[in-house]
Amino acid sequence: MNPALIRLLQLSDPALPVGGFSHSAGLETYVQLGIVKDAVTAEAFVRGMLSQNIHFTDAAVVSLAHDAITTRQYDEIKYLDDLCTAVKLPKEMRQASQKLGARLIKIFQAVCNNDWLNRYAAAIQTKQLTGHYCIAFGIIACALQIPKADALTGFYYNAATGFITNSVKLIPLSQQVGQELLFSLQPLITQLVQNNEQPDKEMIGVCCPGFDIRSMQHEQLYSRLYMS
């Protein structure tokens, strides 16, 4: 039995009570505008989010945060925290990242009591740092001795599951279609994990601006089911 696998399953569990179900990452705007309306357009949205947005933002930061803790470079965590805040242009996306991160830290501080995680939590509490979900995820994965490639796989899987679950609810799609879509993403996730093993810092923040625009528009929707 591999204890790290069990820890990864808990860390990346979509049912972990951090509030991820409350956020659509702008998908609700796409659905209301009729851009995402069926299985084909939902797949395009999910693939785009994973490969054109998360790949160059949150997943890259997870990888770098894992490296920073492995090599004991806490100043790098401070740099990543500022960088993550800067590249999240929509206000509600920044807020979502902070809320999810705070809840993730609260859960795992109690069970792993890691010095690096405690330092990050203390810096957030004293407002020295902003705090972000992806950084907390990377720190916790390292603290739980989860290999970086496995941590990235879990991170991508968690994100993909969240997007698909929201697509099933909003469009709506059948649960069967949702599971088929999730299964079809395995080769893409594998490739993205390989690409993020050694991320290029100069590429962080590169993304499709459409996602940011739809997230900003989400703040002004007449009716909403999701917080972001």
Helices and strands as residue ranges (DSSP letters): H 3-11, G 20-22, H 27-32, H 39-48, I 49-53, G 54-56, H 58-70, H 74-87, H 91-112, H 115-125, H 133-143, H 148-170, H 175-184, H 186-196, G 201-203, H 209-218
